[in-house]
Amino acid sequence: MTYLSRVRINPLRAASRTLLANPRALHGAVVAGIPDTSPGDRILWRLDADHPRRPVLLALTPSKPDWTHIVEQAGWPDAEGEHYAIRDYSPLLGQLAIGREFAFRLKASPVQNTSKPDKPGAHHTKTAAELHHRSYRMAHRTAAHQLTWFLERTPRWGFMIPAAHTDQPAPGLELPTAVPSFDAPPAQEVRITDRSRTTFTKPGTRTPVTLTTATFEGRLRITDPSLLQTALLGGIGPSKAYGCGLLTLAPLPTGSR
């Protein structure tokens, strides 16, 4: 059985600052909360820091976790209220159907594989292992490249992004009929709400790891429930151990359909 957890983080504590600054450290804290794991189990997590004073850790785990250690080290252990919430993921999976729409959020690491490390729009930090390969994994640096990466891949994840809804202009604000129209593609219901680049090191090595991420939010329409379920449980894109790939869904606000 799969569970989705939400854990409150207190950013003012010393342990919290370590976790918030180093994705590898936060990954270790997530793994430490899962008592039973099997080879091949996929653990996904994401740090949502919309409000810098109230960051939230989301985790998708293949068994029921215990987040007591995170609350004691990086939360508010003596405060009132719910320190963390754990929900069965099955009800959401049961709602997946062709044509159904959800609000979504995804933090991903948009990359491309290329033999030309100087290709525009991408950034690459070469590791010792990659020096022996002809193909390089390069992170997309610009918002345009990151958005293109996302939109080109939605069919393989079992959904599409609908065209954006636009309100009718107020009286007197209509465009004049003489204004020419252009064959530009319609805007879609997705936006990048955060872009970041984090550098950290792994134990036993001085080679830095550079993680470039983009957070996508918007509205999706399901085209293949099976593919979407695979994306939800298995994650999207690379760097899943570092907080990327967790796609979360939520009911659309009333009147937004």
Number of C-alpha atoms within 10 A of each C-alpha: 9 14 16 21 21 21 22 19 26 22 20 12 13 11 15 18 14 15 19 18 13 16 22 19 15 23 20 13 15 24 18 14 16 16 10 11 13 8 5 6 13 15 23 27 27 26 21 17 15 11 8 10 11 13 17 21 20 23 22 29 24 19 18 19 20 16 20 15 14 26 19 13 15 23 22 17 15 9 8 7 8 10 19 19 12 17 13 15 17 12 9 11 15 10 10 18 15 14 14 13 22 19 18 17 22 21 27 27 29 25 22 15 12 13 12 12 17 11 12 11 14 19 19 19 15 16 12 8 7 12 10 8 9 11 14 19 18 24 22 25 21 14 15 11 16 24 18 12 16 18 13 10 14 16 15 13 20 21 22 22 18 16 14 13 12 7 6 8 9 7 6 7 8 9 9 8 7 6 7 7 7 6 5 6 7 10 12 16 16 21 15 17 13 14 17 11 11 13 12 16 13 12 8 6 7 9 14 14 14 16 19 23 23 25 20 21 20 20 26 25 17 22 21 18 20 16 15 23 17 13 18 20 21 18 24 23 17 14 17 21 19 21 25 27 25 26 23 17 18 12 10 15 9 6 5 8 9
